[in-house]
Amino acid sequence: MLWEDELSERKMRILKTLIDDYIQTAQPVGSRTISKKHELGLSSATIRNEMADLEEMGFITQPHTSAGRVPSDKGYRLYVDHLMQAHTLAMEDIKQIKNAIELRMNEINTLIVRASDIISIITGYTSIALSPNLTKAILKTIQIIPVDERKALIIVVTGGGTVKNQLIRFEEDIPGDALVKMTNYLQGKMNGLLIEKIKFPVTSEVCQEIGFNESTAGCILNGLVSCLQGIEKSELIMNGTTNLLNHPEFNDLIKAKEVFDLLNEQEIIKTVMNAAIEKHDLNVMIGKENQLEPMHDCSLITATYSLGETDVGALGVIGPTRMSYARVVSAMKYMKKLINREILRILSEE
């Protein structure tokens, strides 16, 4: 049965009021509280009867006998999808976000790190971000810089300002002018190409063109592959982890430790965020909708950011299920818009 069939308008008003109150106070909400604080035009007895129905339907629960009620995951889901009011960010928040993002940063990873930091500050929760997968960025330049006779540093710079480097070691002494020749050769082959379109020359071709032996040429090409793989690999960014301790849900140290232990598992969190990219746009996962058990008392709100029409990364906020959903959603939508704009600016100025 659809929620529209289950709930009367009166029940929906009571449920919305209860959830709004619980988000604000973190205390179970009783019928008398709703009756006194909110002008619903209903008696305490009527509200109590409707709350009993809402509990039976699974939208709210009673944590203790004779206590008020709190929302269930099902109640929060209905609230997020249909009941919560659109939140208008305060001018102070808008100014803080804009000032942070519009610092004319010229490197996309720096932009995402700053965005993650400010969204954590604005919301008061923990922020998680994936740096962009830049396979669709342009390779700007390659440099091979000698360190000594048997070592060199390969530096790769892409559109968007991402820089990767790899130290390589040779089996024999290599003169600096030979590395300059190799640098020019690779730049001629690869500069200006999309990362995903780059095709590496075979070692024998390099040996013939440059006069290197196979060991030296292979060492340089392998180092270059490592640099480009680093560009393709998204990095995990996290800010405000300890913010969770500011919320009473995490006064339970065992529960808090489970969440913190999970947040330290970077590959697991990367998987969660990559799943968010596949869902596109903005997504809200509430309580047990999250597959990982330590997150069953948490909600995760994610938004993707894009390079043109392609989603290349994601920004997320994790907090208790008693989250200020409207405020977080509003902040995330605004941040997503600014990030997308700034990425285009950075790339257009290359």
C-alpha positions as a Markdown table, in Angstrom:
| # | Residue | x | y | z |
|---|---|---|---|---|
| 1 | Met | 0.0 | 0.0 | 0.0 |
| 2 | Leu | 1.3 | 3.5 | -0.9 |
| 3 | Trp | 1.9 | 6.0 | 1.8 |
| 4 | Glu | -0.7 | 8.3 | 0.3 |
| 5 | Asp | -3.3 | 5.5 | 1.0 |
| 6 | Glu | -2.0 | 4.8 | 4.5 |
| 7 | Leu | -1.9 | 8.4 | 5.9 |
| 8 | Ser | -4.5 | 11.0 | 6.2 |
| 9 | Glu | -3.5 | 14.7 | 5.9 |
| 10 | Arg | -3.8 | 14.9 | 9.7 |
| 11 | Lys | -1.4 | 12.0 | 10.3 |
| 12 | Met | 1.1 | 13.6 | 7.9 |
| 13 | Arg | 1.0 | 16.9 | 9.7 |
| 14 | Ile | 1.5 | 15.2 | 13.1 |
| 15 | Leu | 4.4 | 13.1 | 11.7 |
| 16 | Lys | 6.1 | 16.1 | 10.1 |
| 17 | Thr | 5.7 | 18.1 | 13.4 |
| 18 | Leu | 7.1 | 15.2 | 15.4 |
| 19 | Ile | 10.1 | 14.7 | 13.2 |
| 20 | Asp | 10.8 | 18.5 | 13.0 |
| 21 | Asp | 10.7 | 18.6 | 16.8 |
| 22 | Tyr | 12.9 | 15.5 | 17.3 |
| 23 | Ile | 15.5 | 16.8 | 14.9 |
| 24 | Gln | 15.7 | 20.0 | 16.8 |
| 25 | Thr | 15.6 | 18.6 | 20.4 |
| 26 | Ala | 16.9 | 15.0 | 20.2 |
| 27 | Gln | 14.2 | 14.2 | 22.8 |
| 28 | Pro | 11.3 | 11.8 | 22.3 |
| 29 | Val | 8.2 | 13.8 | 21.4 |
| 30 | Gly | 4.9 | 13.3 | 23.2 |
| 31 | Ser | 1.3 | 14.2 | 22.2 |
| 32 | Arg | 1.2 | 17.0 | 24.9 |
| 33 | Thr | 4.3 | 18.6 | 23.5 |
| 34 | Ile | 2.9 | 18.7 | 20.0 |
| 35 | Ser | -0.4 | 20.0 | 21.2 |
| 36 | Lys | 1.2 | 22.8 | 23.3 |
| 37 | Lys | 4.0 | 23.9 | 20.9 |
| 38 | His | 2.3 | 23.7 | 17.6 |
| 39 | Glu | -1.0 | 25.1 | 16.4 |
| 40 | Leu | -2.5 | 22.1 | 14.8 |
| 41 | Gly | -6.0 | 22.6 | 16.1 |
| 42 | Leu | -6.1 | 19.2 | 17.6 |
| 43 | Ser | -6.5 | 18.0 | 21.2 |
| 44 | Ser | -3.8 | 16.1 | 23.0 |
| 45 | Ala | -6.0 | 13.0 | 23.0 |
| 46 | Thr | -6.6 | 13.1 | 19.3 |
| 47 | Ile | -2.8 | 13.6 | 18.6 |
| 48 | Arg | -2.1 | 10.6 | 21.0 |
| 49 | Asn | -4.5 | 8.4 | 19.0 |
| 50 | Glu | -3.0 | 9.4 | 15.7 |
| 51 | Met | 0.5 | 8.8 | 17.1 |
| 52 | Ala | -0.6 | 5.3 | 18.1 |
| 53 | Asp | -1.7 | 4.6 | 14.6 |
| 54 | Leu | 1.6 | 6.0 | 13.2 |
| 55 | Glu | 3.5 | 3.7 | 15.5 |
| 56 | Glu | 1.5 | 0.7 | 14.4 |
| 57 | Met | 2.2 | 1.6 | 10.8 |
| 58 | Gly | 5.9 | 1.7 | 11.5 |
| 59 | Phe | 6.6 | 5.5 | 11.0 |
| 60 | Ile | 7.5 | 6.2 | 14.6 |
| 61 | Thr | 8.6 | 4.1 | 17.6 |
| 62 | Gln | 8.5 | 4.4 | 21.4 |
| 63 | Pro | 12.0 | 3.9 | 22.8 |
| 64 | His | 10.8 | 3.5 | 26.4 |
| 65 | Thr | 7.5 | 2.8 | 28.1 |
| 66 | Ser | 5.5 | 6.0 | 28.9 |
| 67 | Ala | 8.0 | 8.0 | 26.8 |
| 68 | Gly | 7.3 | 10.0 | 23.7 |
| 69 | Arg | 7.9 | 8.8 | 20.2 |
| 70 | Val | 10.9 | 9.1 | 17.8 |
| 71 | Pro | 10.9 | 8.6 | 14.0 |
| 72 | Ser | 11.8 | 5.3 | 12.5 |
| 73 | Asp | 13.8 | 4.9 | 9.3 |
| 74 | Lys | 10.4 | 4.6 | 7.5 |
| 75 | Gly | 9.2 | 7.8 | 9.0 |
| 76 | Tyr | 12.4 | 9.7 | 8.0 |
| 77 | Arg | 12.1 | 8.3 | 4.5 |
| 78 | Leu | 8.6 | 9.7 | 4.1 |
| 79 | Tyr | 9.7 | 13.0 | 5.6 |
| 80 | Val | 12.7 | 13.4 | 3.3 |
| 81 | Asp | 10.7 | 12.4 | 0.2 |
| 82 | His | 7.5 | 14.2 | 0.8 |
| 83 | Leu | 7.1 | 16.2 | 4.0 |
| 84 | Met | 10.2 | 18.3 | 4.8 |
| 85 | Gln | 10.1 | 22.0 | 3.7 |
| 86 | Ala | 12.6 | 23.3 | 1.3 |
| 87 | His | 15.4 | 25.0 | 3.3 |
| 88 | Thr | 16.8 | 28.4 | 2.3 |
| 89 | Leu | 20.4 | 28.7 | 3.3 |
| 90 | Ala | 21.2 | 31.6 | 5.5 |
| 91 | Met | 23.1 | 34.5 | 3.8 |
| 92 | Glu | 25.9 | 33.8 | 6.2 |
| 93 | Asp | 26.2 | 30.2 | 5.0 |
| 94 | Ile | 25.9 | 31.2 | 1.4 |
| 95 | Lys | 28.7 | 33.8 | 1.9 |
| 96 | Gln | 30.9 | 31.3 | 3.7 |
| 97 | Ile | 30.5 | 28.7 | 0.9 |
| 98 | Lys | 31.1 | 31.2 | -1.9 |
| 99 | Asn | 34.1 | 32.7 | -0.2 |
| 100 | Ala | 35.6 | 29.2 | 0.3 |
| 101 | Ile | 35.0 | 28.0 | -3.3 |
| 102 | Glu | 35.7 | 31.2 | -5.1 |
| 103 | Leu | 39.3 | 31.6 | -4.1 |
| 104 | Arg | 40.3 | 31.2 | -7.8 |
| 105 | Met | 41.9 | 27.8 | -7.0 |
| 106 | Asn | 43.6 | 26.4 | -10.1 |
| 107 | Glu | 43.7 | 22.7 | -9.2 |
| 108 | Ile | 40.6 | 20.6 | -9.0 |
| 109 | Asn | 41.8 | 18.4 | -6.2 |
| 110 | Thr | 42.4 | 21.5 | -4.0 |
| 111 | Leu | 38.9 | 22.6 | -4.9 |
| 112 | Ile | 37.3 | 19.3 | -3.7 |
| 113 | Val | 39.4 | 19.3 | -0.5 |
| 114 | Arg | 38.1 | 22.8 | 0.3 |
| 115 | Ala | 34.5 | 22.0 | -0.6 |
| 116 | Ser | 34.6 | 18.9 | 1.7 |
| 117 | Asp | 36.0 | 21.1 | 4.5 |
| 118 | Ile | 33.5 | 23.8 | 4.2 |
| 119 | Ile | 30.5 | 21.5 | 3.9 |
| 120 | Ser | 31.5 | 19.8 | 7.2 |
| 121 | Ile | 31.8 | 23.2 | 8.9 |
| 122 | Ile | 28.4 | 24.4 | 7.5 |
| 123 | Thr | 26.4 | 21.3 | 8.4 |
| 124 | Gly | 28.2 | 20.3 | 11.6 |
| 125 | Tyr | 28.5 | 16.7 | 10.4 |
| 126 | Thr | 31.3 | 14.6 | 8.8 |
| 127 | Ser | 32.0 | 15.2 | 5.2 |
| 128 | Ile | 33.4 | 12.6 | 2.7 |
| 129 | Ala | 34.5 | 13.3 | -0.8 |
| 130 | Leu | 36.1 | 11.5 | -3.8 |
| 131 | Ser | 38.6 | 13.4 | -5.8 |
| 132 | Pro | 37.8 | 13.4 | -9.5 |
| 133 | Asn | 38.6 | 10.6 | -11.9 |
| 134 | Leu | 40.2 | 12.7 | -14.6 |
| 135 | Thr | 40.4 | 10.2 | -17.5 |
| 136 | Lys | 38.5 | 12.9 | -19.5 |
| 137 | Ala | 41.1 | 15.5 | -18.7 |
| 138 | Ile | 43.8 | 16.6 | -21.1 |
| 139 | Leu | 47.4 | 15.6 | -20.6 |
| 140 | Lys | 49.2 | 19.0 | -20.6 |
| 141 | Thr | 52.8 | 18.0 | -20.3 |
| 142 | Ile | 55.3 | 15.3 | -19.3 |
| 143 | Gln | 58.7 | 16.1 | -17.8 |
| 144 | Ile | 61.6 | 13.6 | -17.1 |
| 145 | Ile | 64.0 | 15.3 | -14.7 |
| 146 | Pro | 67.3 | 13.7 | -13.8 |
| 147 | Val | 68.0 | 13.2 | -10.1 |
| 148 | Asp | 71.4 | 11.6 | -10.6 |
| 149 | Glu | 73.0 | 9.3 | -13.2 |
| 150 | Arg | 70.7 | 6.4 | -12.4 |
| 151 | Lys | 67.5 | 8.1 | -11.1 |
| 152 | Ala | 65.0 | 10.4 | -12.7 |
| 153 | Leu | 61.6 | 11.9 | -11.7 |
| 154 | Ile | 58.7 | 11.7 | -14.1 |
| 155 | Ile | 56.2 | 14.5 | -13.7 |
| 156 | Val | 52.8 | 14.5 | -15.4 |
| 157 | Val | 50.5 | 17.6 | -15.4 |
| 158 | Thr | 46.9 | 17.4 | -16.6 |
| 159 | Gly | 44.2 | 19.9 | -17.4 |
| 160 | Gly | 42.7 | 20.8 | -14.1 |
| 161 | Gly | 46.1 | 21.2 | -12.5 |
| 162 | Thr | 46.5 | 17.7 | -11.2 |
| 163 | Val | 50.2 | 16.8 | -10.8 |
| 164 | Lys | 51.6 | 13.3 | -10.4 |
| 165 | Asn | 55.2 | 12.1 | -10.1 |
| 166 | Gln | 57.1 | 8.8 | -10.1 |
| 167 | Leu | 60.7 | 8.2 | -9.2 |
| 168 | Ile | 62.4 | 5.7 | -11.5 |
| 169 | Arg | 65.7 | 3.9 | -11.3 |
| 170 | Phe | 67.9 | 2.8 | -14.2 |
| 171 | Glu | 70.2 | -0.1 | -14.5 |
| 172 | Glu | 72.9 | 2.1 | -16.1 |
| 173 | Asp | 74.0 | 5.7 | -16.2 |
| 174 | Ile | 71.7 | 7.9 | -18.4 |
| 175 | Pro | 72.9 | 11.3 | -19.5 |
| 176 | Gly | 70.6 | 14.3 | -19.0 |
| 177 | Asp | 70.4 | 15.2 | -22.7 |
| 178 | Ala | 69.0 | 11.7 | -23.4 |
| 179 | Leu | 66.2 | 12.3 | -21.0 |
| 180 | Val | 65.5 | 15.6 | -22.6 |
| 181 | Lys | 65.2 | 13.8 | -26.0 |
| 182 | Met | 62.9 | 11.2 | -24.4 |
| 183 | Thr | 60.8 | 14.0 | -22.8 |
| 184 | Asn | 60.3 | 15.7 | -26.2 |
| 185 | Tyr | 59.4 | 12.4 | -27.8 |
| 186 | Leu | 56.7 | 11.6 | -25.3 |
| 187 | Gln | 55.3 | 15.1 | -25.3 |
| 188 | Gly | 55.0 | 14.9 | -29.1 |
| 189 | Lys | 53.1 | 11.6 | -28.8 |
| 190 | Met | 50.8 | 12.5 | -25.8 |
| 191 | Asn | 50.5 | 16.2 | -25.0 |
| 192 | Gly | 47.0 | 17.5 | -25.7 |
| 193 | Leu | 45.3 | 14.1 | -25.6 |
| 194 | Leu | 42.5 | 13.0 | -23.3 |
| 195 | Ile | 43.9 | 10.6 | -20.6 |
| 196 | Glu | 41.5 | 7.9 | -21.7 |
| 197 | Lys | 42.6 | 8.2 | -25.4 |
| 198 | Ile | 46.4 | 7.9 | -24.7 |
| 199 | Lys | 48.0 | 4.9 | -26.4 |
| 200 | Phe | 51.5 | 4.1 | -25.2 |
| 201 | Pro | 54.2 | 3.4 | -27.8 |
| 202 | Val | 55.7 | -0.1 | -27.7 |
| 203 | Thr | 59.1 | -0.4 | -26.1 |
| 204 | Ser | 60.8 | -1.4 | -29.4 |
| 205 | Glu | 59.4 | 1.6 | -31.1 |
| 206 | Val | 60.9 | 3.9 | -28.4 |
| 207 | Cys | 64.2 | 2.2 | -28.7 |
| 208 | Gln | 64.3 | 2.7 | -32.4 |
| 209 | Glu | 63.3 | 6.3 | -32.3 |
| 210 | Ile | 65.4 | 7.4 | -29.3 |
| 211 | Gly | 68.2 | 4.9 | -29.2 |
| 212 | Phe | 67.6 | 3.7 | -25.7 |
| 213 | Asn | 67.9 | 0.1 | -24.7 |
| 214 | Glu | 64.8 | -1.9 | -23.8 |
| 215 | Ser | 65.5 | -1.8 | -20.1 |
| 216 | Thr | 65.8 | 2.0 | -20.0 |
| 217 | Ala | 62.8 | 2.6 | -22.3 |
| 218 | Gly | 60.7 | 0.1 | -20.3 |
| 219 | Cys | 61.6 | 1.8 | -17.0 |
| 220 | Ile | 60.4 | 5.2 | -18.3 |
| 221 | Leu | 57.2 | 3.9 | -19.8 |
| 222 | Asn | 56.3 | 1.9 | -16.7 |
| 223 | Gly | 56.9 | 5.1 | -14.6 |
| 224 | Leu | 54.6 | 7.1 | -16.9 |
| 225 | Val | 51.9 | 4.4 | -16.6 |
| 226 | Ser | 52.1 | 4.7 | -12.8 |
| 227 | Cys | 51.6 | 8.4 | -13.0 |
| 228 | Leu | 48.6 | 8.2 | -15.3 |
| 229 | Gln | 47.1 | 5.4 | -13.1 |
| 230 | Gly | 47.4 | 7.8 | -10.2 |
| 231 | Ile | 45.5 | 10.4 | -12.1 |
| 232 | Glu | 42.7 | 7.9 | -12.9 |
| 233 | Lys | 42.5 | 6.8 | -9.3 |
| 234 | Ser | 40.2 | 8.8 | -7.0 |
| 235 | Glu | 41.4 | 9.8 | -3.6 |
| 236 | Leu | 39.3 | 9.8 | -0.4 |
| 237 | Ile | 38.9 | 13.1 | 1.4 |
| 238 | Met | 37.4 | 13.3 | 4.9 |
| 239 | Asn | 36.7 | 16.3 | 7.2 |
| 240 | Gly | 35.0 | 16.8 | 10.5 |
| 241 | Thr | 35.1 | 13.2 | 11.7 |
| 242 | Thr | 35.0 | 14.3 | 15.4 |
| 243 | Asn | 31.9 | 16.4 | 14.6 |
| 244 | Leu | 29.9 | 13.2 | 15.2 |
| 245 | Leu | 30.8 | 13.3 | 18.9 |
| 246 | Asn | 28.8 | 16.6 | 19.2 |
| 247 | His | 25.5 | 14.7 | 18.7 |
| 248 | Pro | 24.0 | 12.7 | 21.5 |
| 249 | Glu | 23.5 | 9.6 | 19.4 |
| 250 | Phe | 27.2 | 9.0 | 19.7 |
| 251 | Asn | 27.5 | 9.4 | 23.4 |
| 252 | Asp | 27.5 | 5.6 | 23.4 |
| 253 | Leu | 31.2 | 5.0 | 23.0 |
| 254 | Ile | 30.8 | 1.5 | 21.5 |
| 255 | Lys | 28.5 | 2.9 | 18.8 |
| 256 | Ala | 30.9 | 5.8 | 18.2 |
| 257 | Lys | 33.9 | 3.5 | 17.9 |
| 258 | Glu | 32.1 | 1.3 | 15.3 |
| 259 | Val | 31.4 | 4.3 | 13.1 |
| 260 | Phe | 34.9 | 5.7 | 13.5 |
| 261 | Asp | 36.5 | 2.3 | 12.8 |
| 262 | Leu | 34.4 | 2.1 | 9.6 |
| 263 | Leu | 35.4 | 5.6 | 8.5 |
| 264 | Asn | 39.1 | 4.5 | 8.9 |
| 265 | Glu | 38.5 | 1.7 | 6.3 |
| 266 | Gln | 39.2 | 3.9 | 3.3 |
| 267 | Glu | 38.6 | 1.2 | 0.6 |
| 268 | Ile | 35.2 | 0.4 | 2.0 |
| 269 | Ile | 34.2 | 4.1 | 2.2 |
| 270 | Lys | 35.5 | 4.6 | -1.4 |
| 271 | Thr | 33.2 | 1.7 | -2.5 |
| 272 | Val | 30.3 | 3.5 | -0.8 |
| 273 | Met | 31.1 | 6.8 | -2.5 |
| 274 | Asn | 31.6 | 5.1 | -5.9 |
| 275 | Ala | 28.2 | 3.6 | -5.6 |
| 276 | Ala | 26.9 | 7.1 | -5.0 |
| 277 | Ile | 28.4 | 8.2 | -8.3 |
| 278 | Glu | 26.5 | 5.5 | -10.1 |
| 279 | Lys | 23.2 | 6.8 | -8.7 |
| 280 | His | 23.9 | 10.3 | -10.0 |
| 281 | Asp | 22.8 | 13.6 | -8.7 |
| 282 | Leu | 21.7 | 13.8 | -5.0 |
| 283 | Asn | 20.8 | 10.7 | -2.9 |
| 284 | Val | 19.8 | 10.2 | 0.7 |
| 285 | Met | 20.4 | 6.9 | 2.5 |
| 286 | Ile | 18.7 | 6.6 | 5.8 |
| 287 | Gly | 19.6 | 4.1 | 8.6 |
| 288 | Lys | 19.3 | 0.5 | 7.5 |
| 289 | Glu | 19.1 | 1.6 | 3.9 |
| 290 | Asn | 22.9 | 1.7 | 4.3 |
| 291 | Gln | 24.3 | -1.8 | 3.7 |
| 292 | Leu | 27.1 | -1.5 | 6.2 |
| 293 | Glu | 25.9 | -2.3 | 9.7 |
| 294 | Pro | 27.9 | 0.4 | 11.6 |
| 295 | Met | 25.9 | 2.9 | 9.5 |
| 296 | His | 22.5 | 1.7 | 10.5 |
| 297 | Asp | 22.2 | 4.5 | 13.0 |
| 298 | Cys | 23.5 | 7.0 | 10.4 |
| 299 | Ser | 22.3 | 8.8 | 7.3 |
| 300 | Leu | 24.4 | 9.5 | 4.3 |
| 301 | Ile | 23.6 | 12.3 | 1.9 |
| 302 | Thr | 25.7 | 12.3 | -1.3 |
| 303 | Ala | 25.8 | 14.5 | -4.4 |
| 304 | Thr | 27.8 | 14.0 | -7.6 |
| 305 | Tyr | 29.8 | 16.7 | -9.3 |
| 306 | Ser | 30.5 | 16.7 | -13.0 |
| 307 | Leu | 32.9 | 17.5 | -15.8 |
| 308 | Gly | 30.4 | 18.6 | -18.5 |
| 309 | Glu | 27.9 | 15.8 | -18.7 |
| 310 | Thr | 30.0 | 13.2 | -16.9 |
| 311 | Asp | 30.0 | 12.6 | -13.2 |
| 312 | Val | 33.6 | 12.4 | -12.1 |
| 313 | Gly | 33.4 | 12.5 | -8.3 |
| 314 | Ala | 31.1 | 12.7 | -5.2 |
| 315 | Leu | 30.7 | 14.7 | -2.1 |
| 316 | Gly | 28.9 | 13.3 | 1.0 |
| 317 | Val | 27.7 | 14.1 | 4.5 |
| 318 | Ile | 27.3 | 11.5 | 7.2 |
| 319 | Gly | 25.5 | 12.1 | 10.5 |
| 320 | Pro | 22.9 | 10.5 | 12.8 |
| 321 | Thr | 19.6 | 9.6 | 11.3 |
| 322 | Arg | 18.3 | 12.6 | 13.3 |
| 323 | Met | 19.9 | 14.8 | 10.8 |
| 324 | Ser | 18.8 | 18.2 | 9.7 |
| 325 | Tyr | 18.0 | 16.9 | 6.3 |
| 326 | Ala | 16.5 | 20.0 | 4.7 |
| 327 | Arg | 19.6 | 22.1 | 5.6 |
| 328 | Val | 22.1 | 19.5 | 4.5 |
| 329 | Val | 20.3 | 18.9 | 1.2 |
| 330 | Ser | 20.1 | 22.6 | 0.5 |
| 331 | Ala | 23.8 | 23.1 | 1.3 |
| 332 | Met | 24.8 | 20.1 | -0.9 |
| 333 | Lys | 22.8 | 21.3 | -3.9 |
| 334 | Tyr | 24.4 | 24.7 | -3.6 |
| 335 | Met | 27.9 | 23.3 | -3.2 |
| 336 | Lys | 27.4 | 21.0 | -6.2 |
| 337 | Lys | 26.4 | 23.9 | -8.4 |
| 338 | Leu | 29.5 | 25.9 | -7.4 |
| 339 | Ile | 31.9 | 22.9 | -7.8 |
| 340 | Asn | 30.6 | 22.2 | -11.3 |
| 341 | Arg | 31.0 | 25.8 | -12.3 |
| 342 | Glu | 34.5 | 26.1 | -10.8 |
| 343 | Ile | 35.7 | 22.9 | -12.5 |
| 344 | Leu | 34.6 | 24.3 | -15.9 |
| 345 | Arg | 36.4 | 27.6 | -15.1 |
| 346 | Ile | 39.6 | 25.8 | -14.1 |
| 347 | Leu | 39.6 | 23.8 | -17.3 |
| 348 | Ser | 38.7 | 26.7 | -19.5 |
| 349 | Glu | 41.6 | 28.7 | -18.2 |
| 350 | Glu | 44.1 | 26.0 | -19.0 |
